[in-house]
Amino acid sequence: MEGLEPRLAKLARNGDREAFRELVQLYKDKMYHLAYRMLSNKQEAEDVVQETFLRVYTNLNRYDDTHKFSTWIYRIATNLCIDRLRKRKGTLSLDAENPEGEGIDGYDMLSSSDPLPEQQLVLSETQQLIRDAIEKLPAKYKSIVILRYLHDMSLQEISNVLNMPVTTIKTRVHRGREALRKKLDQRHFF
C-alpha cells in the first residue's frame, strides 16, 4: 500500500492543487523549525519555507516516489539553508541574537510539572547557551547536529537528506558534538 505523501505528490504532479495544499500543511511547520534552527532568523526561515515549497512544486515531476517524500523535502530545505549560511559567512549577523526573544519552538515550553521560576530561568539560560553554541558551529556540522538531535533523524535518514555516505555523517555527528562540547566548555557549562 502506498503512503499518503507519495499519493499526494502524484496527485499534485497531475495538477491537483488541494493535494499540494495538503503537502504544504503536512510540512510547513517542520520546514520552518528546521530553517529557523539553522538560520536563527525568522524572516530568513520564512523565506526558506516559501522557496522550499516553490521548488517542490516546480520539481514534482523529478520526485522519485520510491523514496520517502520527507527525505526529498528535507534535502531541499537543508540545502537552501546551507546556501544562505555560506552567503552569510564572513559577515556579522546581528539577527543571530534573536532580538524578539522568541524561542525556537516547543522546546521552550515547559512540562506540566511546573518547575519553580528559578528552575525555569536556569533551563531557559541553558537552552539559550546550547542554541548559541549550535549557531556558531560550522555549517557542515550545524546542519547534521540539527537534523540528528533536534529533528531526531537517524544517521541513514541524514545520509539520504544530505546525499552523503553514512560514514561521513557519523564522522560529522561526532565532530559536531565535540565542537559543541568545546564551545559549551568554554562557557564553563559542564
C-alpha positions, 0 to 999 in steps of 0.5 A: 500500500502506498503512503499518503505523501507519495499519493499526494505528490502524484496527485499534485504532479497531475495538477491537483492543487488541494493535494499540494495544499495538503503537502504544504500543511503536512510540512510547513511547520517542520520546514520552518523549525528546521530553517529557523534552527539553522538560520536563527532568523525568522524572516530568513526561515520564512523565506526558506519555507516559501522557496522550499515549497516553490521548488517542490512544486516546480520539481514534482515531476523529478520526485522519485516516489520510491523514496520517502517524500520527507527525505526529498523535502528535507534535502531541499530545505537543508540545502537552501539553508546551507546556501544562505549560511555560506552567503552569510559567512564572513559577515556579522549577523546581528539577527543571530541574537534573536532580538524578539526573544522568541524561542525556537519552538516547543522546546521552550515550553515547559512540562506540566510539572511546573518547575519553580521560576528559578528552575525555569530561568536556569533551563531557559539560560541553558537552552539559550547557551546550547542554541548559541553554541549550535549557531556558531558551529560550522555549517557542515556540522550545524546542519547534521547536529540539527537534523540528528538531535533536534529533528531526531533523524537517524544517521541513514535518514541524514545520509539520504537528506544530505546525499552523503555516505553514512560514514561521513555523517557519523564522522560529522555527528561526532565532530559536531558534538565535540565542537559543541562540547568545546564551545559549551566548555568554554562557557564553563557549562559542564 
